[in-house]
Amino acid sequence: MDEHEAGENSESLGTVVIAGAANLAIALAKLVAGLISSSASMLSEAAHSAADTVTEVLLFTAIRHGERPADRRHPLGHGRASYLWAIIAACFTLVVGAGFSLTHGWHTISHGEELGGVAVSYIVLVVSFAIESVSLWRGLSQLRTEAGRQQISARRLLSRTADTMLKAVVLEDIAALAGLVIAGLGLALSQITGSAVWDGVGSMAIGLLLLGVALTLIWTNASLLIGQAAPSGLEDEIRAVLVAQPEVEGVVDLVTVVMGPNQIMVAAKVDFLDETTGERLELASDRVERCLTDRFPAIKQVFLDPTPGRSAAQEA
């Protein structure tokens, strides 16, 4: 593992730990406030933060499992284990966070509720917003730093990054801030109108928000777990590096697969010059591989297949 990758993994781990600690403290505070005020929105937010806390624990597990080196049974490493654990984490958010919020919100709308002391709920919401903002700032800082390295926008990086831990933390923190605003509005409208419907609607809105985040993360991680190609821009750069080598006449076929966060496998059918045979071919292949891994630190495995170009194949 090179210094750049180790630094990125350390940043992701730190982001996850900070988010997890923040969510645990917030979940307990929201639970106490929800029990005191009997607010469906506050209890939904407590479930939201509890689900986020468990999610961070699972993401921590994902990072640790994904970092394990390759072995005889897993020659390409354990990087995809990160995506499996991330899917489990998203499913937990779907069932516990979204499920509880939707069902409890509907129960409140159908059967009503009697609000208790709501002052503590507003205090918890404000403090929680401040804490979640710090967690989101950490995630966005890491996102912007990495986007700067890749010379793309932070939004584009968020949509395409294979670092599922960073994506999960950022999306969940954004959902957390939105959920706090929704909970506050639902609680305030119920207090002003005297109708529990608004608090129930707030709870269901939080549930739908969590549902959207969970489904997005499940879809993203499922694609990566199945075997997703590297971004097309990166593939173009890899092809250009291959073609630029003096021993290479052309690239017949190029396949890339994301094997985990900051882990890419490259397989290419390369048309070497006709005079590149025997020992020269071995040396050329080794030099091309080193060139790729030096230029792109995320590339961990390179498989080159010397293949005649289409024109040569047709002549034969």
N, C-alpha and C positions, 0 to 999 in steps of 0.2 A: 504493500500500500504506500503510494507516494505522499509527500507532504501536503500537496494540494487536496487530494482526496481525504486524507486524515483530517485536515482542517475543516472540510465541508461536513464530514460525518460528525466531527466534534461540535460544529455549529448547530447541526440538526438536532443532535442529542441535547445540547444546552437549551435550544428552543423548546423541545419537547418537555424537558424537566421543568423549566420555568412555567410553561403553560399548565402542566399537571399540578404543580404546587398552587398556582393561582386558582385553578378550578376547584381543588379540594377545599380551600379556605372559603371560596365563594359559595360552594354547594352547601356547606354547613350553615353559613350565615343566611342563605336564602331559605333553607329548611326551617330554621328558627322563626324567621320573619313570616313565612307562609303559614306556619302553625298558629302564630299569634294573630295574624290578620284573617286567616281562613280564606286567603285569596287563591283562586285556581291558577291565575297567572304566575304568582310567586311560587307555588308548589311545582308548576310546570318548569319554571326556571331552575328550581332546585334539582328536578329530575334532569334537566338539560345539563347543568354543571356536573352532576354526578356521572352522567353518561360521558361527558367530556373527560372527566378524571380517569374513568376506566379506559377510555380511548387512548389517553396519553400513556397509561401503563402498557397497553397492548402495542402502541407505537414504539415505546422503549424496547419491548421484547422484539419487535420487528427489526429495529436497528441492530440489536445484538445478534440475532439469528442471521441477518443478511451479511454481517461482517465476517462470519466464519470463513476460513480459507477453504479452497478446494481440497477434496480428498479422493480416495479411490472410488468411493461410491457415488460421489458428486463431483466429477472431474471439471465441471464448468462453474463450480462454486455454489454458494447458498443464497445468492443475491435475490432470487425470486421469492424466497421465504418472506422477505419484507412485504411483498404485495399480498401474500396469503394472510399474514397477520393484520395488515391494513384493512383487508376486506372484512375480517372478523370484527375489527374495531368499528368499522362503518355499520355493520349489521347490528352491533350493540347499540349504537346511536339510533338506528332505525327502530329497533324494538323497544328499548327502554325510554329513550328521549322522546322520539316522535310518537310512539305508541301511547305512552302515559299522557302526554300533553293533549293529544287528540281525544282520547277517551275521557279524561278528566274534564276537559273543556266542554265536551258534549253533555256530560253529566251535569255540569254547572248550569248550562243553558236550559236543560230540560227540567232540573229540579230546583234550581236557584241556590243561593248561599247567603249567609249573613256575615258581612264583613266585621272584623274586630278592629283592634288598634292598627291603623295602617301607617302611622308615622315611622315605625321601625322599618317597614317595607321600603319606604322612599329612601331612607338613609342607606339601607343595604343596596338598593339599586344604584345610587350615586357612587358609593364606594366600589361596588362591583364594576361599574363602568370604568372607573379610574384604573382598577387593577387589570381588567381585560384590555384596556388601551395600551398598557405597558407591554403585555404579552404580545398583542398584535404589532406594536412598534418593533419588538425584537424580531418577529417573523418577517415583517416587511423589510427591515434593515438587511436581513440575510438574503431576502429575495432580490432587493435592489443591488446588493453587492455582486451576487452571482449573475444577474442580468447585465451588469456592467462588464463583467469578465467575458460574457458571450456576445456583448454588443447588440443586445435586443432589449425590447421594452419589458418591464416587470410583469405587465399583464400577459404578454405573449409567453414569457417564461413560465408563469403560473399555469397556463393552459397546457404546456407541452413538457414540463419538467418530469423526469422519472424519479425525482426525490419526493416520494409520496408522503413522507413524514412532514416535510415543509409545506406541501400543498394542504395536507389535512389540518395542520395547526393554523395556517392563515385563513382557510375557509371557515373553520370552526370558530375562530376568534371574531371574524366578521359576523358570523351568524349569532355569536354570543352578544355582541354589541347591539345588533338589530333586535335580538330577543329582549334585551333589557329595555330598549325603547318601547317595544310593543307591550311588555308587561306593565311599564309605567303608565302608558296611555290607557290600557284596559282597566287598570286599577283606578286611575283618576276619573275616567268616564263613569265607572260603576259608582264611585263615591259621589260624583256630581249628580247623576241621574237617579241614584238609588236602585238601579237595575243591575242584577248580577249578570245579565246577558253580555255586557261589554267585557267583563272579566273572563267569561267563558270563551268569547270570541277571541280575546287576546291569547288565551291558552291554546286554542286551536290554531291560531296563526303561528304561534311558536312551533307547534307540532308540524305544520306544513313546511316551515322554514327548515327544521331539522330533517324532515323527509327529503327535501330537495338536496341538502348537503350530503346526506347519507347515500342517496342514489347516485349522485355525481361521483363520489369517492369510490363506490362499488364499481361503477362503470369504468372509471379510469384505471383502477387497480386490476380489474378483470382483464382489460386489454393488455396491460403490462405482464400479467401472469401468464397469459396465453402465449405471448411472444411478440412484442411490438417492435417494429423497425425503428432505427434511429431517425431523428428529424431529417427531412429531405435535404435541407441545407448542409447538414453535417455529412450526409452521404455524398453530396456533390464535392465537398472539400476532400473527402477521403479518396474519391475517384480521381480528382485533380492531382493529389499527391502521388498516387500510384502511376498515373500516366506520365508524370514529370520525371520519374526515375529513368536513368539512361539505358537500363537493360530492358525496359518495358516498352512494347510497341503499342499495346492497347489493353483495355479491360473488357473482357467478353461478358462477364456477369459479376454483379456485386450484391451481396446480401449482408445486412446488418441486423443484429437482434439485441435489444436491451435486456441484459441479464440481471440487472439490479440497479439501485441508485449509483450513478457514476461507474457503471460496469457495462461495457459494450463488447459484443463479439463481432468480428468481421470475417467473412468468408468470401473469397474472390477467385474467379477464373481469370487468370492473367495470361495474356499473349506476350511471352518474352521474345526477344530478338532471336532469330534462328541460330546465331552463333553462340547463344547462351545455353550451353549444355553441360551435363556432368557436374564436376565440382564447381564450375562457374555459376551454374544454375542454383546450386545449394547456397553459395555465398551471396548471390543476388537476392534470393528469397529471404535469407537472414537479414540482409541489409534493408530490404523493403519493409520487413516486419518491424525492425528497430526504428526506422524512419516514421512509421505510423504511430507506434506507441510513444515515441518522443514528442511527436507533433500533437497527438491527442491522448492525454493521460488517462482518459476514461476507457480507452480500448485496452482490454485485458487479455483477449485471445484473438489471434490472427491465423487464419487458415488459407493458404495460397495453393491453388491448383493450376499448374502450368498447362494451358490449353491453347491450341492453335486458334488464330483469329478466324472469323467466318469465311474470309476470302481464301485463307490457306486451306480450310476444311473443304471448301467447294472445289479448289484446284485438285486436292487429293482425291 
